Amino acid sequence: MNTRKLGKSDVQMTPVLLGTWQAGKAMWTGIDDEEMVRTIRAAYDAGITSIDTAEQYGDGHSEQIVARALADVRDKVVYADKVFANHLKYDQVLEACERSLRNLQTDYIDLYQIHWPSGCWGSDVVPLEETMSALTKLKADGKIRAIGVSNFSAAQLAEASQYGRIDSLQPPYSLFWREIEDGVMPYCVEHNIAILAYSSLAQGLLTGKFGRDHQFEEGDHRAKNKLFADRNNYDRVQTALDKLRPVAERNHCTLAQLAIAWLVKQPESFAIVGARSPEQAQDNAKAAELDLSSNDLAEIDRIGRIVTDPLDYGNNVLWEFAGV
């Protein structure tokens, strides 16, 4: 799989990244460690050499599973990791990075990101200048190669950029959730900041595997996703999926591959895609090879707006959680 430059850094990433939130197990159901190791390795073997994780994913468990799968090929993969909102004071950032380095069994992290702005999830409010000072030190010391942020507004991104080079933003972005197009995306395009889209399959909705009457198991956080929980949103999703199926059939691909291929054609955009099995990881990798025509892209765009045009994004958080 070809790679792309991350912002203005010297980091090269595949357009499709493997997301490993589920490997942390917390807030997910039915996750098996050994199966996740096989899945991560299958993604690597299929050409996805960029992996996204975070200290918050199972309190480091996701990072440890990533290391189990890829430590022997560390020099051939790119790690994108994240420090959580409760660790944004200067010394906390340095300590969190050291923990993540140990969990990942590596001496450097390719992209280190602020997971959520300070103050989220009941965390202390920390000046961005303080957090960026710690990140800049880590970069100068060779412990990280590039700095990114996640879940930041355009104003927060601009503020962070005053204190150091920001090479990526990680926002929720998919064919069914497009708030950034009218907000932060223009800023990213202007300043050559990569967009690492999370929930790029709308947490599985764009696979088409959830029918109109689907119910999640207890403990599955997706039950609180606004696209699932709001019945009007969910009905529009099903209508859009019905219209997307002929487009996928015409391109000899799955709905998921179609949605990923559309996303990585958007300005500055990479797609972070999770997987629960080796087969899913391999299928996701094939999306990078899908060559959609301009007519296909325009049709997919129109269909996606059946879902997105009526949305009230609010704070651009996908879930009805307290604390953000």
C-alpha positions in Angstrom: 0.0 0.0 0.0 1.3 3.4 -0.9 2.0 5.9 1.9 1.4 9.6 2.3 3.3 12.3 4.1 1.8 13.3 7.4 1.4 17.1 7.4 4.9 18.7 7.1 6.6 15.9 9.1 8.9 13.2 7.9 6.3 10.5 8.9 4.8 8.5 6.1 1.5 6.8 6.8 -0.8 4.5 4.9 -4.1 6.2 3.8 -5.9 3.5 5.8 -4.8 3.1 9.5 -5.9 0.3 11.8 -7.7 1.7 14.8 -7.3 -0.3 18.0 -9.8 1.1 20.5 -11.5 -2.2 20.6 -8.2 -4.0 21.6 -8.4 -2.2 24.9 -11.7 -4.0 25.6 -13.2 -1.3 27.8 -16.6 -0.2 26.5 -16.6 -3.1 24.0 -18.0 -6.6 24.2 -16.8 -9.9 22.8 -13.2 -8.9 22.3 -10.5 -11.6 22.6 -6.8 -10.7 23.0 -5.5 -13.5 20.8 -7.9 -12.7 18.1 -6.9 -9.0 18.3 -3.2 -10.0 17.9 -4.1 -12.0 14.8 -6.2 -9.1 13.5 -3.5 -6.5 13.9 -0.9 -8.8 12.3 -3.3 -9.5 9.4 -3.7 -5.8 8.8 0.0 -5.4 8.7 0.4 -8.3 6.3 -2.3 -6.8 4.1 -0.4 -3.5 3.8 -1.8 -1.4 6.7 1.4 -0.4 8.4 0.0 2.5 10.4 -1.6 1.8 13.7 -3.6 4.1 16.0 -3.9 3.5 19.7 -4.1 5.5 23.0 -3.2 5.2 26.6 -6.9 5.5 27.5 -7.9 2.3 25.5 -8.1 -0.1 28.4 -5.6 1.8 30.5 -2.7 0.8 28.2 -4.1 -2.7 27.3 -4.5 -1.7 23.6 -0.9 -0.5 23.4 0.3 -3.8 24.9 -1.7 -5.8 22.4 -0.3 -3.7 19.5 3.2 -4.5 20.8 2.5 -8.2 21.0 1.4 -8.2 17.4 4.1 -6.0 15.9 7.1 -5.6 18.1 9.2 -7.8 15.8 8.5 -5.5 12.9 8.6 -2.2 14.7 10.9 -0.6 12.1 8.4 -1.3 9.4 5.3 0.2 11.2 4.1 3.7 12.2 2.5 4.2 15.6 0.0 7.0 16.3 -0.6 7.2 20.1 -2.5 9.6 22.3 -2.2 11.2 25.8 -5.5 11.6 27.6 -7.1 14.8 28.9 -6.2 14.0 32.6 -2.4 13.9 31.8 -1.9 17.3 30.1 0.3 19.0 32.7 4.0 19.2 31.7 5.3 16.4 33.9 2.2 14.2 33.3 2.7 14.3 29.5 6.3 13.2 29.9 5.3 10.4 32.3 2.4 9.3 30.1 4.7 9.1 27.1 7.2 6.9 29.0 4.3 4.5 30.0 3.2 4.3 26.4 6.7 3.6 25.2 7.0 0.7 27.6 3.6 -0.6 26.7 4.5 -0.4 23.0 8.0 -1.9 23.5 9.6 0.9 21.6 11.9 3.9 22.2 9.9 6.3 20.0 6.3 7.1 18.9 5.8 8.3 15.4 2.8 10.6 16.1 1.8 11.6 19.6 -1.6 13.3 20.0 -3.6 15.2 22.6 -6.6 12.9 22.8 -9.1 15.5 24.1 -8.8 19.1 25.0 -8.1 19.8 28.7 -11.2 20.2 30.8 -13.0 17.3 29.0 -14.1 14.3 31.1 -13.7 16.2 34.3 -10.0 16.9 33.8 -8.2 19.9 35.0 -7.9 22.9 32.6 -4.3 23.1 31.6 -2.9 25.9 29.4 -2.2 24.6 25.9 1.2 26.3 26.0 2.2 24.0 28.9 1.1 20.8 27.2 2.7 21.8 23.9 6.0 22.7 25.8 6.1 19.1 27.0 5.3 17.7 23.6 8.0 19.9 22.0 10.5 18.5 24.5 9.6 15.0 23.7 10.0 15.7 20.0 13.4 17.4 20.6 14.5 14.3 22.6 13.6 12.0 19.8 10.9 10.2 21.8 8.2 11.3 19.3 8.5 12.3 15.7 5.4 14.4 15.2 2.7 16.2 17.2 -1.1 15.9 16.6 -4.3 16.7 18.3 -7.7 15.0 18.5 -11.2 16.3 19.0 -10.0 20.0 18.7 -12.0 22.8 17.2 -10.5 25.1 14.6 -9.9 27.7 17.3 -8.2 25.2 19.6 -6.1 23.9 16.7 -5.0 27.4 15.8 -4.1 28.1 19.4 -2.0 24.9 19.7 -0.2 25.8 16.5 1.1 29.0 18.1 3.3 26.8 20.4 4.6 24.2 18.0 4.1 22.5 14.7 0.8 20.4 14.6 0.9 17.8 11.8 -2.4 16.1 12.3 -6.0 16.4 13.6 -8.0 13.4 14.6 -11.7 14.2 14.4 -14.9 12.1 13.9 -15.4 12.0 10.2 -17.2 9.7 7.8 -19.7 9.8 5.0 -22.4 9.9 7.7 -20.7 12.5 10.0 -19.2 15.5 8.2 -19.2 18.4 10.6 -15.5 19.2 10.0 -16.1 20.0 6.3 -17.7 23.4 7.3 -15.4 24.0 10.2 -11.9 22.7 10.8 -11.2 21.0 7.4 -10.5 24.3 5.6 -8.0 25.3 8.3 -6.3 21.9 7.9 -6.1 22.2 4.1 -4.7 25.8 4.4 -2.0 24.8 6.9 -1.1 21.3 5.5 -2.4 19.4 8.6 -3.4 15.8 8.0 -6.9 14.7 9.0 -6.9 11.2 10.6 -10.6 10.4 10.6 -11.8 8.2 13.4 -15.2 6.4 13.3 -14.7 6.4 9.5 -17.3 3.7 9.1 -19.6 5.5 11.6 -18.8 2.8 14.1 -19.9 0.0 11.8 -23.1 1.6 10.3 -21.4 2.0 6.9 -20.8 -1.7 6.8 -24.5 -2.2 6.4 -24.5 -5.1 8.9 -26.9 -3.4 11.3 -30.6 -3.7 10.3 -33.4 -1.4 11.2 -34.2 -3.2 14.4 -30.7 -3.8 15.7 -30.1 -3.8 19.5 -26.6 -3.6 21.0 -25.4 -5.8 23.8 -25.3 -4.2 27.3 -22.0 -2.5 27.7 -21.5 -1.6 24.1 -20.9 2.1 23.9 -22.2 2.3 20.4 -25.8 2.3 21.8 -25.1 5.9 22.8 -23.9 6.9 19.3 -26.2 9.7 18.0 -26.6 8.0 14.7 -27.8 4.8 16.4 -29.7 6.2 19.3 -31.8 8.8 17.5 -34.5 6.9 15.6 -34.9 9.6 12.9 -31.1 9.6 12.2 -31.1 5.8 12.2 -34.0 5.6 9.6 -32.1 8.0 7.3 -29.0 5.9 7.7 -30.9 2.8 6.5 -32.4 4.8 3.5 -28.9 6.0 2.5 -27.4 2.5 2.8 -30.1 1.1 0.5 -29.0 3.7 -2.1 -25.3 3.0 -1.6 -25.6 -0.7 -2.2 -26.0 -0.5 -6.1 -22.9 1.8 -6.1 -20.9 -0.8 -4.2 -22.1 -3.6 -6.5 -21.2 -1.5 -9.6 -17.6 -1.2 -8.1 -17.4 -4.8 -7.0 -16.8 -3.9 -3.4 -18.4 -3.9 0.0 -20.2 -1.0 1.5 -17.4 -0.6 4.0 -14.8 -0.5 1.2 -16.8 2.1 -0.7 -17.1 4.4 2.4 -13.4 4.1 3.1 -12.4 4.7 -0.5 -14.6 7.8 -0.6 -13.1 9.2 2.7 -9.5 8.9 1.7 -10.3 10.9 -1.5 -11.3 13.9 0.7 -8.8 16.7 1.3 -5.9 15.8 3.6 -7.9 12.8 4.8 -6.7 9.4 6.1 -9.2 6.8 7.4 -8.7 5.1 10.8 -10.7 1.8 10.6 -11.2 -0.7 13.4 -11.5 -4.5 12.9 -12.5 -7.4 15.1 -11.1 -10.2 12.9 -8.3 -10.8 10.4 -10.8 -11.0 7.6 -12.2 -7.5 8.4 -8.7 -6.1 8.5 -7.9 -7.6 5.1 -11.1 -6.4 3.6 -10.5 -2.8 4.9 -7.0 -2.8 3.3 -8.5 -3.5 -0.1 -10.3 -0.2 0.0 -7.1 1.7 -0.6 -6.9 0.1 -4.0 -10.4 1.0 -5.0 -10.4 3.6 -7.8 -13.7 5.5 -7.7 -14.7 7.7 -10.6 -15.6 11.3 -10.2 -19.2 10.4 -10.9 -19.1 7.7 -8.2 -17.7 10.1 -5.7 -20.3 12.7 -6.5 -23.1 10.2 -6.2 -21.7 8.8 -2.9 -21.5 12.4 -1.6 -25.2 13.1 -2.5 -26.4 9.9 -0.8 -24.4 10.6 2.3 -26.1 14.0 2.7 -29.4 12.2 3.2 -28.0 11.4 6.7 -25.8 14.5 7.3 -27.9 17.4 6.1 -30.5 17.1 8.8 -28.0 16.4 11.6 -27.6 18.7 14.6 -23.9 18.1 15.4 -24.0 20.0 18.6 -20.4 19.7 20.1 -19.3 17.4 17.3 -19.1 14.5 19.7 -20.6 11.3 18.3 -22.0 10.0 21.6 -24.5 11.1 24.2 -21.9 10.9 26.9 -21.6 13.3 29.9 -18.3 15.1 30.5 -17.4 16.5 27.0 
